[in-house]
Amino acid sequence: MDRRRRFALAVILLAGVSLAAGALWLGIRSGRQFSDPRYLLSRFPAEDALVLRADFSLLRRAGLLEASKTPLELDYKQFLDGTGFDFRRDLDFVIVSLSASGNFFIARGRFDWNKLRDYAVRQGGSCYEQLCRMPGSTPERHISFLPLRGDTIALAVGPSDLEASRLTKAGDPVTTPLPSAPVWLSVPGAELRKQGALPPRLGMMLSSLGNADRIVVAIAPVAHGIEARLEANCRTADDAKILASQLRVTTAALKEAVTRDKDSQNDELTAMLAAGNFEQTGIKVIGTWPVQKSLLEALTAGL
């Protein structure tokens, strides 16, 4: 083979390897982007919503998703029996957006799509191509779901039975810094200012947070156990100083209640809130609470 042919063959081989490497890189990059919470959040309707993210695979490895000894809630048991899906075993990751226009979920795990479709039909719904629709608990609530990938489901509960189709397209990635904790919750201050938004047990502690623009609560393992960490962004440094002071005063009152009230002593949530610590830096207030594993188990009892 003369030199010119060898050179041409080398160029062809190099081009082939480059194309293959480029395709592999694009595939890896695309897969990473698909699972990146910043891109997943861009699929949700653009509005001020309560957002929850939970990495169930990490929680499972940490031993925080053990089977509950409490009898299963009936609706959930029927769902398990009908689909074979158990979040403790089959769910790896979920990100949720809750807002006035509807509730939206993107979850990664192991799904039996045939059983899910059959379940939707048995519940009075229907499936066309990939989209399945079924009635919710009230006439104005419609449930819809479809696969985004073989291991990822998009699910919506809203006024339309086509809501899940809104999650099929990603927009520009969210630029707001997101917590790295396996579980976090982001709540706009406007939601906390709504009448009755807080459960009674949390009202005493968290009602003052309505003055914040947004709060983020993250739960993650730390050296001494499990910790809940709150970050509240206020409009001004003075607002943040006032909020930190209010939280300290409320915590002191809860500590007194725990000391003198036997019911409060037996309430794990109240005891956790009474152990909070707070600091303020600029417009930000940070609070931390120790979380007992038994409290997490109690919150998921019956599931």
The 8 nearest C-alpha neighbors of each residue, nearest first, counted from 0:
[[1, 4, 5, 2, 3, 6, 8, 7],
 [2, 0, 4, 3, 5, 6, 7, 8],
 [1, 3, 5, 4, 6, 0, 7, 8],
 [2, 4, 6, 5, 1, 7, 0, 8],
 [5, 3, 7, 6, 2, 1, 8, 0],
 [6, 4, 8, 2, 7, 3, 9, 1],
 [5, 7, 9, 3, 4, 8, 2, 10],
 [6, 8, 4, 10, 9, 5, 3, 11],
 [9, 7, 11, 5, 10, 6, 4, 12],
 [8, 10, 6, 12, 7, 11, 13, 5],
 [9, 11, 13, 7, 8, 12, 14, 6],
 [12, 10, 8, 14, 9, 13, 15, 7],
 [13, 11, 15, 9, 14, 10, 8, 16],
 [14, 12, 10, 16, 15, 11, 9, 17],
 [13, 15, 17, 11, 12, 16, 10, 18],
 [16, 14, 12, 18, 13, 17, 11, 19],
 [15, 17, 19, 13, 18, 14, 20, 12],
 [18, 16, 14, 20, 15, 19, 21, 13],
 [17, 19, 21, 15, 20, 16, 22, 14],
 [18, 20, 16, 22, 21, 17, 23, 15],
 [21, 19, 23, 17, 18, 22, 16, 24],
 [22, 20, 18, 24, 19, 23, 17, 25],
 [21, 23, 25, 19, 24, 20, 18, 26],
 [24, 22, 26, 20, 21, 25, 19, 27],
 [25, 23, 21, 27, 26, 22, 28, 20],
 [24, 26, 28, 22, 23, 27, 29, 21],
 [27, 25, 23, 29, 24, 28, 22, 30],
 [28, 26, 30, 24, 29, 25, 23, 31],
 [29, 27, 25, 31, 30, 26, 24, 32],
 [28, 30, 26, 32, 31, 27, 25, 33],
 [31, 29, 33, 27, 28, 32, 26, 34],
 [32, 30, 28, 34, 33, 29, 35, 27],
 [31, 33, 35, 29, 34, 30, 28, 38],
 [32, 34, 30, 31, 35, 29, 38, 39],
 [35, 33, 31, 32, 36, 30, 39, 38],
 [34, 36, 32, 37, 38, 33, 31, 39],
 [37, 35, 39, 38, 40, 34, 94, 33],
 [38, 36, 173, 172, 40, 35, 39, 41],
 [39, 37, 172, 41, 40, 36, 35, 32],
 [40, 38, 36, 41, 42, 37, 35, 33],
 [41, 39, 42, 37, 38, 43, 36, 173],
 [40, 42, 170, 38, 39, 169, 43, 172],
 [43, 41, 169, 166, 40, 39, 168, 170],
 [42, 44, 41, 40, 166, 45, 96, 103],
 [45, 43, 46, 42, 41, 165, 166, 96],
 [46, 44, 43, 47, 41, 48, 42, 40],
 [47, 45, 48, 44, 98, 43, 100, 99],
 [46, 48, 187, 49, 45, 98, 189, 186],
 [49, 47, 98, 97, 46, 96, 50, 187],
 [48, 50, 186, 97, 185, 96, 98, 187],
 [51, 49, 96, 185, 95, 184, 48, 97],
 [52, 50, 184, 95, 94, 183, 185, 96],
 [51, 53, 94, 183, 182, 93, 95, 184],
 [54, 52, 182, 93, 181, 92, 55, 94],
 [55, 53, 92, 181, 56, 57, 91, 182],
 [54, 56, 91, 58, 92, 57, 59, 53],
 [55, 57, 91, 59, 58, 54, 60, 92],
 [58, 56, 60, 59, 55, 54, 61, 181],
 [59, 57, 55, 61, 63, 60, 56, 64],
 [58, 60, 56, 62, 64, 61, 57, 63],
 [59, 61, 57, 62, 58, 56, 63, 64],
 [60, 62, 58, 59, 63, 57, 64, 220],
 [63, 61, 59, 60, 64, 65, 58, 57],
 [64, 62, 58, 61, 59, 65, 292, 296],
 [65, 63, 59, 87, 62, 58, 66, 296],
 [64, 66, 63, 62, 67, 87, 59, 296],
 [67, 65, 64, 68, 87, 302, 300, 69],
 [66, 68, 69, 300, 65, 301, 302, 296],
 [67, 69, 70, 66, 300, 301, 71, 65],
 [68, 70, 301, 67, 300, 71, 302, 72],
 [71, 69, 301, 68, 72, 67, 300, 302],
 [70, 72, 301, 302, 76, 73, 69, 75],
 [71, 73, 301, 75, 74, 76, 302, 70],
 [72, 74, 76, 75, 71, 77, 78, 70],
 [75, 73, 77, 76, 72, 78, 71, 79],
 [74, 76, 78, 77, 72, 73, 79, 71],
 [77, 75, 79, 73, 78, 74, 71, 72],
 [78, 76, 80, 74, 75, 79, 81, 73],
 [77, 79, 75, 81, 76, 80, 82, 74],
 [80, 78, 83, 76, 82, 84, 77, 81],
 [81, 79, 77, 78, 83, 82, 76, 84],
 [80, 82, 78, 79, 118, 77, 83, 114],
 [83, 81, 114, 84, 79, 115, 80, 78],
 [82, 84, 79, 80, 81, 85, 114, 78],
 [85, 83, 82, 79, 89, 86, 110, 78],
 [84, 86, 87, 88, 89, 79, 83, 90],
 [87, 85, 90, 89, 88, 84, 91, 55],
 [88, 86, 85, 64, 89, 90, 65, 66],
 [87, 89, 86, 85, 90, 84, 59, 64],
 [88, 90, 86, 109, 108, 85, 87, 84],
 [89, 91, 108, 86, 92, 88, 55, 107],
 [92, 90, 56, 55, 108, 107, 54, 89],
 [91, 93, 54, 107, 55, 106, 53, 90],
 [94, 92, 106, 53, 105, 52, 107, 95],
 [93, 95, 52, 105, 51, 104, 106, 53],
 [94, 96, 104, 51, 50, 103, 52, 97],
 [95, 97, 50, 103, 49, 102, 48, 98],
 [98, 96, 102, 49, 48, 101, 50, 103],
 [99, 97, 48, 101, 100, 102, 49, 96],
 [98, 100, 101, 97, 48, 102, 157, 47],
 [101, 99, 98, 157, 102, 158, 97, 44],
 [102, 100, 157, 98, 99, 156, 97, 103],
 [101, 103, 97, 156, 155, 96, 98, 157],
 [102, 104, 155, 96, 95, 154, 97, 101],
 [105, 103, 95, 154, 153, 94, 155, 106],
 [104, 106, 153, 94, 93, 152, 154, 95],
 [107, 105, 93, 152, 151, 92, 104, 94],
 [108, 106, 151, 92, 150, 91, 90, 93],
 [109, 107, 90, 91, 150, 89, 110, 151],
 [108, 110, 89, 150, 90, 111, 107, 84],
 [111, 109, 112, 108, 150, 84, 89, 115],
 [110, 112, 114, 113, 115, 109, 82, 84],
 [111, 113, 115, 114, 110, 116, 146, 117],
 [112, 114, 116, 115, 111, 117, 118, 82],
 [115, 113, 117, 82, 116, 112, 111, 118],
 [114, 116, 112, 118, 113, 117, 82, 119],
 [115, 117, 119, 113, 118, 114, 112, 120],
 [118, 116, 114, 120, 119, 115, 113, 121],
 [117, 119, 115, 121, 116, 120, 81, 114],
 [120, 118, 116, 124, 122, 117, 121, 133],
 [119, 121, 124, 125, 117, 123, 122, 118],
 [122, 120, 118, 123, 119, 117, 124, 125],
 [123, 121, 119, 120, 124, 118, 133, 134],
 [122, 124, 120, 121, 133, 119, 134, 125],
 [125, 123, 133, 120, 119, 132, 122, 134],
 [124, 126, 120, 132, 131, 119, 133, 127],
 [125, 127, 131, 130, 132, 128, 116, 129],
 [128, 126, 130, 129, 131, 125, 132, 116],
 [127, 129, 130, 126, 131, 145, 125, 116],
 [130, 128, 145, 127, 131, 146, 126, 144],
 [131, 129, 145, 127, 126, 128, 144, 132],
 [132, 130, 126, 144, 143, 125, 145, 127],
 [133, 131, 143, 124, 125, 142, 160, 126],
 [132, 134, 124, 142, 119, 123, 141, 143],
 [135, 133, 141, 142, 124, 140, 136, 123],
 [136, 134, 141, 140, 137, 142, 133, 138],
 [135, 137, 140, 134, 138, 141, 139, 142],
 [138, 136, 140, 135, 139, 134, 141, 158],
 [137, 139, 140, 135, 136, 134, 141, 158],
 [140, 138, 158, 137, 141, 157, 135, 159],
 [141, 139, 135, 157, 137, 158, 138, 156],
 [140, 142, 135, 134, 160, 157, 156, 158],
 [143, 141, 156, 133, 135, 132, 155, 134],
 [142, 144, 132, 155, 163, 131, 160, 154],
 [145, 143, 154, 163, 131, 153, 130, 155],
 [144, 146, 130, 153, 129, 152, 131, 147],
 [145, 147, 152, 148, 151, 153, 149, 129],
 [146, 148, 151, 152, 153, 145, 167, 149],
 [149, 147, 151, 146, 150, 152, 107, 145],
 [148, 150, 151, 146, 147, 110, 152, 109],
 [149, 151, 148, 108, 107, 109, 110, 152],
 [152, 150, 107, 148, 147, 106, 149, 146],
 [153, 151, 146, 106, 147, 105, 145, 154],
 [152, 154, 105, 144, 145, 104, 163, 146],
 [155, 153, 144, 104, 163, 143, 103, 152],
 [154, 156, 103, 163, 143, 102, 162, 142],
 [157, 155, 142, 102, 141, 101, 140, 103],
 [156, 158, 101, 140, 141, 159, 155, 102],
 [157, 159, 139, 140, 141, 160, 101, 156],
 [160, 158, 161, 157, 162, 141, 140, 156],
 [159, 161, 141, 143, 162, 132, 142, 158],
 [162, 160, 159, 163, 164, 143, 132, 165],
 [161, 163, 164, 165, 155, 160, 159, 143],
 [164, 162, 155, 154, 165, 144, 143, 161],
 [163, 165, 166, 162, 167, 161, 130, 145],
 [166, 164, 163, 162, 167, 168, 42, 43],
 [167, 165, 42, 164, 168, 163, 43, 153],
 [166, 168, 164, 165, 147, 169, 42, 163],
 [169, 167, 166, 42, 170, 165, 164, 41],
 [170, 168, 42, 41, 38, 167, 171, 39],
 [171, 169, 41, 42, 172, 168, 38, 173],
 [170, 172, 41, 173, 169, 38, 37, 174],
 [173, 171, 38, 37, 41, 174, 170, 40],
 [172, 174, 37, 175, 41, 171, 38, 40],
 [173, 175, 172, 176, 37, 177, 171, 38],
 [174, 176, 173, 177, 37, 172, 178, 40],
 [177, 175, 174, 178, 173, 37, 179, 36],
 [176, 178, 175, 179, 37, 36, 174, 183],
 [179, 177, 180, 176, 183, 217, 215, 181],
 [178, 180, 177, 181, 182, 183, 217, 219],
 [181, 179, 219, 182, 178, 217, 218, 183],
 [182, 180, 54, 53, 219, 179, 57, 183],
 [183, 181, 53, 218, 180, 52, 217, 54],
 [184, 182, 217, 52, 216, 51, 218, 180],
 [183, 185, 51, 216, 215, 50, 217, 186],
 [184, 186, 215, 50, 49, 214, 51, 216],
 [185, 187, 49, 214, 213, 215, 188, 184],
 [188, 186, 213, 189, 190, 212, 214, 49],
 [187, 189, 213, 212, 209, 191, 211, 190],
 [188, 190, 192, 187, 191, 193, 209, 212],
 [191, 189, 188, 192, 193, 187, 196, 186],
 [192, 190, 209, 188, 193, 189, 196, 197],
 [191, 193, 209, 189, 190, 188, 194, 196],
 [194, 192, 196, 190, 191, 195, 189, 197],
 [193, 195, 196, 192, 191, 197, 190, 206],
 [194, 196, 197, 193, 198, 199, 192, 191],
 [197, 195, 193, 194, 191, 198, 190, 192],
 [196, 198, 202, 195, 201, 199, 191, 206],
 [197, 199, 201, 200, 202, 196, 195, 203],
 [200, 198, 202, 201, 197, 203, 195, 196],
 [201, 199, 198, 202, 203, 269, 204, 197],
 [202, 200, 198, 204, 199, 203, 205, 197],
 [201, 203, 199, 206, 205, 197, 204, 200],
 [202, 204, 201, 205, 206, 200, 249, 199],
 [205, 203, 201, 202, 249, 206, 246, 250],
 [204, 206, 208, 202, 207, 201, 203, 209],
 [205, 207, 202, 208, 209, 204, 203, 191],
 [208, 206, 209, 205, 210, 242, 245, 204],
 [209, 207, 210, 205, 206, 211, 191, 188],
 [208, 210, 191, 192, 188, 207, 211, 206],
 [209, 211, 208, 207, 188, 212, 233, 238],
 [210, 212, 233, 188, 209, 213, 208, 232],
 [213, 211, 188, 233, 232, 187, 210, 234],
 [214, 212, 187, 188, 211, 186, 232, 231],
 [213, 215, 231, 186, 230, 185, 187, 232],
 [214, 216, 185, 230, 184, 229, 186, 231],
 [215, 217, 229, 184, 183, 228, 230, 185],
 [216, 218, 183, 228, 227, 182, 180, 184],
 [219, 217, 227, 182, 226, 183, 180, 228],
 [218, 220, 180, 226, 225, 181, 221, 217],
 [221, 219, 225, 224, 226, 222, 218, 223],
 [222, 220, 224, 225, 223, 226, 219, 218],
 [221, 223, 224, 220, 225, 226, 219, 289],
 [222, 224, 221, 225, 220, 226, 289, 290],
 [225, 223, 221, 220, 222, 226, 289, 290],
 [226, 224, 220, 290, 221, 219, 289, 291],
 [225, 227, 289, 290, 219, 218, 288, 220],
 [228, 226, 218, 288, 217, 287, 289, 290],
 [229, 227, 287, 217, 216, 286, 226, 218],
 [228, 230, 216, 286, 285, 215, 287, 217],
 [231, 229, 285, 215, 214, 284, 216, 232],
 [230, 232, 214, 284, 283, 213, 211, 233],
 [233, 231, 283, 211, 212, 282, 213, 214],
 [234, 232, 211, 282, 239, 212, 235, 238],
 [233, 235, 282, 238, 212, 232, 211, 236],
 [236, 234, 238, 282, 237, 233, 239, 281],
 [235, 237, 282, 281, 239, 238, 240, 234],
 [238, 236, 240, 239, 235, 241, 282, 281],
 [239, 237, 241, 235, 236, 240, 233, 242],
 [240, 238, 236, 242, 282, 237, 241, 233],
 [241, 239, 237, 243, 238, 242, 236, 244],
 [240, 242, 244, 238, 239, 243, 245, 237],
 [241, 243, 239, 245, 244, 240, 238, 246],
 [244, 242, 246, 240, 245, 241, 239, 284],
 [243, 245, 241, 247, 242, 246, 248, 240],
 [246, 244, 242, 248, 247, 243, 249, 241],
 [245, 247, 249, 243, 244, 248, 250, 242],
 [248, 246, 250, 244, 249, 245, 251, 243],
 [249, 247, 245, 251, 250, 246, 244, 252],
 [250, 248, 252, 246, 251, 247, 204, 245],
 [249, 251, 253, 247, 273, 252, 248, 246],
 [250, 252, 254, 248, 249, 253, 247, 255],
 [253, 251, 249, 255, 250, 254, 256, 248],
 [252, 254, 256, 250, 273, 255, 251, 257],
 [253, 255, 273, 251, 257, 256, 252, 250],
 [254, 256, 258, 252, 253, 257, 259, 251],
 [257, 255, 253, 258, 254, 259, 260, 252],
 [256, 258, 263, 264, 254, 260, 255, 259],
 [257, 259, 255, 256, 260, 254, 264, 261],
 [258, 260, 256, 257, 255, 261, 263, 264],
 [261, 259, 263, 257, 262, 256, 258, 264],
 [260, 262, 264, 263, 265, 259, 257, 258],
 [263, 261, 265, 264, 260, 266, 257, 259],
 [264, 262, 257, 266, 260, 265, 261, 269],
 [265, 263, 261, 257, 262, 266, 260, 270],
 [264, 266, 262, 263, 267, 261, 270, 269],
 [267, 265, 263, 269, 264, 268, 270, 262],
 [268, 266, 270, 269, 265, 271, 294, 264],
 [267, 269, 271, 270, 266, 272, 294, 200],
 [270, 268, 272, 271, 266, 267, 273, 263],
 [269, 271, 267, 273, 268, 272, 266, 264],
 [270, 272, 268, 274, 269, 273, 267, 288],
 [273, 271, 269, 274, 270, 275, 268, 288],
 [272, 274, 254, 250, 270, 253, 271, 275],
 [275, 273, 271, 272, 288, 270, 276, 289],
 [274, 276, 288, 287, 272, 273, 286, 250],
 [275, 277, 287, 286, 274, 288, 278, 247],
 [278, 276, 286, 285, 243, 287, 275, 247],
 [277, 279, 285, 284, 243, 286, 280, 276],
 [278, 280, 284, 283, 285, 243, 240, 281],
 [281, 279, 283, 282, 284, 278, 236, 239],
 [280, 282, 236, 283, 279, 239, 235, 284],
 [281, 283, 236, 233, 239, 235, 232, 280],
 [282, 284, 232, 280, 281, 231, 279, 239],
 [285, 283, 279, 231, 230, 278, 239, 243],
 [286, 284, 230, 278, 229, 277, 279, 231],
 [285, 287, 277, 229, 276, 228, 275, 278],
 [288, 286, 228, 276, 275, 227, 229, 277],
 [289, 287, 275, 227, 226, 274, 290, 271],
 [290, 288, 226, 225, 227, 271, 291, 287],
 [291, 289, 225, 226, 288, 227, 271, 292],
 [290, 292, 293, 294, 289, 225, 295, 224],
 [291, 293, 295, 294, 296, 290, 63, 225],
 [292, 294, 296, 291, 295, 297, 267, 290],
 [295, 293, 297, 296, 291, 292, 267, 298],
 [296, 294, 298, 292, 297, 293, 299, 291],
 [295, 297, 293, 299, 294, 298, 300, 292],
 [298, 296, 294, 300, 295, 299, 293, 67],
 [297, 299, 295, 296, 300, 294, 293, 301],
 [300, 298, 296, 297, 302, 301, 295, 67],
 [301, 299, 297, 302, 67, 69, 298, 296],
 [300, 302, 71, 69, 72, 70, 299, 67],
 [301, 300, 71, 299, 72, 75, 67, 69]]
